[in-house]
Amino acid sequence: MNRFVLLGSFVLLAACGGGETDVENTESGPTELGVSTAAAERVLKGPLPEPCLLIDEARAQELLSAVEVFQRQGTDTPAVERSCTYQAGTGDEHRVVGVFLNMMGGVFEDSASLSDERVQELMMAFMDGAELVSRDQSMGRWVFVFNDEDTTIVRVITGVRGTAVMSDRLVSEGHITMSLKDKSRGVQEREAVLREEAKRVYGVLLERT
């Protein structure tokens, strides 16, 4: 399964199963990049950042340790979702890095209104089979780390809200998803790379609030 394609789904069905998940949970307080639920709402002003400028070809070459990379076609609806993905190599040993930004509506329109358990349930349903490695509150409202074989995914629930068209009504919340497929690196190494990139992308998103 192309896990990054799955992440591109904008509509999230509310149905999800229960049950406890054994996962590391380091729920630290918000950092300087965190979003306090008691603070004033951060609202996105204008379109989402352009992801292929956040991770350009040169940066993708560094992240994938490659001389050449090619860009895959991504989504580009500036007010709703934008993505950019690069691949190095072909065949079984190919490596992929991607960034996906979207404003989630429906059950995910305001994570602050949900219990911690409900947020995790929804994330587990959304990721559909990927292993939940950890969750914490080191960035935005939540950071979830998933792994699926040789692909690691870091997803940030940012706390940055979005408004309806021609309205001040808050109807969505921004998510940042970073994905790295690389058989030559372990889960922890891939996670460390993705967290650094997610932190940089999150900073750019905050500048637009």
Secondary structure, DSSP 8 states (H G I E B T S, - for coil): --HHHHHT-----S---------EEE-----TTB--TTS--EE--SS---HHHHS-HHHHHHHTT-S--EEE---EETTTEEEEEEEES-GGG-EEEEEEEEEE-GGGS-GGGS-HHHHHHHHHHHHTT-EEEEEE-SSBSEEEEEEETTEEEEEEEEEEEEE-TTS--EEEEEEEEEEEE-TTS-HHHHHHHHHHHHHHHHHHHHHT-
